[in-house]
Amino acid sequence: MAAASMSVAEAMWEELVVRAVSKLDKNDYMRYFPKICLTKPTPNEDPLADLDTFDGPGPWDRTLLEVEVENPMDAAAGRRKMLLFSGNDYLNLSSHPAVRKAASKAALVYGMGPRASSMISGHTEYHRLLEDTLADLTKKEACVITPTGFAANTAFLSALGSVASLTAAARRPAKHEKIAIFSDALNHASIIDGLRMVERHQEADVFVYKHNDMKHLDELLSNCPADRKVVYTDSLFSMEGDFAPMLELVELRKKHGFLFVIDDAHTTLVCGKNGGGIAEVYGIEDQIDICIGTLSKATGCIGGFIAYSKKWNCCDGGQKGALVPTGRVEQGPRVLRLN
Ligand SMILES: Cc1ncc(COP(=O)(O)O)c(C=O)c1O
């Protein structure tokens, strides 16, 4: 992105990420994600060919709702038929015939499992296709998939913390080098776990604002001297079922210049004309810096993703597809990918 069209905060984050990456490069910590092209045992068969598509609800949409439940405390009582209202498979895609057919076809042609974690042997072109599709859906330029939505939040927070560590003058970030993360009090447990991790590593100071209370958030932001501010919120809160006040958050972003991260787990495929989530509803995709999501809810499967906007896309060309682990790779997906 041309520096002139960037806000001061955007330019600062870009500069930080570039510095963090060049430090990794210098220390030879950069790892490249190979792209694997699987060989088809039966060359004519393409699991993505002739896929069924669908326009609206079908009979499968309700079938899974009826379940039989056994009370583990009272096995003698037998099973009771119940309607399941507690699932997250909002569109029932998990049992849609087209999805089942595509999944079984893919397993028949390619077999099961990734053979190793992606850190070891990379992603197939189908993983890449999924990432590109999710980036398009959320109107971001790039996306990285993770094993779960939980892992997406902890991985992103870990990568964010590593930006503070890698750009610090000394081994640990000094007070002014730490990132200030403002988190809604009712954010998902995976965000809370990730926040604890970066706090423990002394890479960030965490400020919890009262649920959806923009006045409180504004006060905390105004009173915080840190330059590197991040606001992190669920877009639709899982326990309360209410939305974050997105337009007010966008106004605060303009005022305070923070990095805006949303956990869009519950609105992907559910909200927006194209299923692009909450940002699509308001047409504010360009105001969301990082969009975290899961594939275990409306997508009806399992997995998570981190989609990110142009300013994190600071290394093109030579760095394409680079993963950025820190020195603490053993702690899991502490990565940030720059395309
Ligand atoms: C807001 C939110 N974020 C993240 C997650 C974690 O997603 P996953 O179940 O894919 O790990 C959930 C799941 O309940 C959630 O509700």
Ligand as a Chemical Component Dictionary entry (heavy atoms), coordinates in Angstrom:
data_LIG
# 
_chem_comp.id                   LIG 
_chem_comp.type                 NON-POLYMER 
_chem_comp.pdbx_formal_charge   0 
_chem_comp.three_letter_code    LIG 
# 
loop_
_chem_comp_atom.comp_id 
_chem_comp_atom.atom_id 
_chem_comp_atom.alt_atom_id 
_chem_comp_atom.type_symbol 
_chem_comp_atom.charge 
_chem_comp_atom.model_Cartn_x 
_chem_comp_atom.model_Cartn_y 
_chem_comp_atom.model_Cartn_z 
_chem_comp_atom.pdbx_ordinal 
LIG C1 C1 C 0 -16.599 -16.489 19.146 1  
LIG C2 C2 C 0 -15.889 -17.797 18.986 2  
LIG N1 N1 N 0 -14.602 -17.782 18.617 3  
LIG C3 C3 C 0 -13.909 -18.920 18.457 4  
LIG C4 C4 C 0 -14.486 -20.146 18.669 5  
LIG C5 C5 C 0 -13.659 -21.386 18.527 6  
LIG O1 O1 O 0 -13.968 -22.043 17.332 7  
LIG P1 P1 P 0 -13.676 -23.617 17.177 8  
LIG O2 O2 O 0 -14.836 -24.327 17.770 9  
LIG O3 O3 O 0 -13.555 -23.799 15.700 10 
LIG O4 O4 O 0 -12.391 -23.920 17.874 11 
LIG C6 C6 C 0 -15.820 -20.222 19.030 12 
LIG C7 C7 C 0 -16.443 -21.538 19.284 13 
LIG O5 O5 O 0 -17.249 -21.770 20.075 14 
LIG C8 C8 C 0 -16.546 -19.017 19.224 15 
LIG O6 O6 O 0 -17.811 -19.020 19.609 16 
# 
loop_
_chem_comp_bond.comp_id 
_chem_comp_bond.atom_id_1 
_chem_comp_bond.atom_id_2 
_chem_comp_bond.value_order 
_chem_comp_bond.pdbx_ordinal 
LIG C1 C2 SING 1  
LIG C2 N1 SING 2  
LIG C2 C8 DOUB 3  
LIG N1 C3 DOUB 4  
LIG C3 C4 SING 5  
LIG C4 C5 SING 6  
LIG C4 C6 DOUB 7  
LIG C5 O1 SING 8  
LIG O1 P1 SING 9  
LIG P1 O2 DOUB 10 
LIG P1 O3 SING 11 
LIG P1 O4 SING 12 
LIG C6 C7 SING 13 
LIG C6 C8 SING 14 
LIG C7 O5 DOUB 15 
LIG C8 O6 SING 16 
# 
